[in-house]
Amino acid sequence: MREIAELSKICASLAKSDLSVEMLDVMISEFSRHGLSGDFARKIFSLVLEERGRYGGEGTPESGLKLREFASRALELQRMGREVYRLELGEPDFTAPPSAVEAACKAIREGYSKYGPANGIKELRAAIASKLSERFGLDLKPDNIAVTAGGTFAVYGSIEAVTGLGDEVIVIEPAWPLYAHQVRWLGRRPKIIKTRFEDNWDPVNMIQEKVSRLTKLIILNYPNNPTGRVLDERSIRAIIEIAEDYGAWILSDEVYMDFCYRDGFESILKLGTERTIMVNSFSKTWGMTGFRVGYVVSDPETAARVARAQNTAITCIPEFVQRAALAALNDEESARRNVELIGMRLRILYEELSRSRLIEVRPPEGAMYIFPRINVEGFDSWRFAWKLLEEKGVAIAPGACFGQSYNNHLRISAVLDEKPLREACRRIREAVEEYC
Ligand SMILES: Cc1ncc(COP(=O)(O)O)c(C=O)c1O
């Protein structure tokens, strides 16, 4: 009992003190004097840091939910008969290719509707391994792959697989909101890097500044949601070097890998060596969001750990869904068409939005989005988004969803055909002028 009281007192005083990374060294040596490992010291240190930052900590876990509510209102207006231009979600308007739909139906008819392996069926893992090997000149095997419930579980399972409780995970903002949310949910600590429009969203120097011995994972996402930025090979190599110096993992979320409209992008698969995980999905390239199928590529042990997390949470991915994914993978023509379509729309978005003196926009490089800055004093992206929806019938995602520093940005998805897209942009320009 006395020991517990003593421990509580120590925890309270640590949580209130100003901890620096240098103090970690002291902690490690003190712990080792008592026969405890450095890893244990690091964990305790991280937990204390977590406690200090619990209130007003970094990351914006609720923003994804707020966007869902906003999208529900857009849908409600649509159902009430209003004309609504919906550009708020990261969901392609094209549906799964007929080849995938047919494969799913056929698989169900043939009885592929039982439990299956947690890491996915061998045929699909072998096909993914062979396509990626061919594309990037690698020698991947089926065991390098784990098929997951979308890119979402691929990210979740990877964080779980390569980090521990209290570990620090670098998240580069503006970012897909689920990164920080998942990191927190799993009891890890997001370390947020806020990249800037003026620096063309370059993260390298900022990573170098923020990385520490507590960093266990760096999450990259290029082509990027929401900025559309594609990082060049030199920058990715520089980040790999930093990660190697600190013994950190890199998770490269490449769900927009196919939507790349500039030269010079390389997958982490080609550049990374040990301690890298690539995440991909069938959601975007083939418009298969509701199928919930994606995958991780890593060393066999890490892929197996992701599969183990999946086994614990949901057993496995339905086999007929995996057979649909297999058909999609072989349907390169559909993928090519979808990628071309999004590229054309991104060019339209750029052209239309550039026409406003108040909207600053960069040429699109990749993904499905454009993330302009609105140069209006005191601009509030949520207030603007609601006004735009209710008054002009256009739904976009407020920049604040992707980090608190981006309240003067909007994310606009390239998910409408040319004519409605141009009309939506005209209304956005008009609404920005009126907001002044
Ligand atoms: C950057 C990023 N990663 C992962 C995902 C997850 O996609 P899914 O779970 O549908 O594969 C999304 C979806 O919007 C995303 O934008």
The ligand as an ORCA input file, in Angstrom:
! r2SCAN-3c Opt
* xyz 0 1
  C      -5.395      9.109    -47.057
  C      -6.398      8.031    -46.911
  N      -6.005      6.848    -46.415
  C      -6.858      5.842    -46.254
  C      -8.181      5.987    -46.597
  C      -9.070      4.814    -46.356
  O      -9.749      4.358    -47.439
  P     -10.469      2.933    -47.417
  O     -10.587      2.494    -46.016
  O     -11.799      3.157    -48.056
  O      -9.584      2.057    -48.217
  C      -8.652      7.204    -47.105
  C     -10.055      7.417    -47.432
  O     -10.537      8.483    -47.681
  C      -7.722      8.246    -47.269
  O      -8.075      9.438    -47.777
*
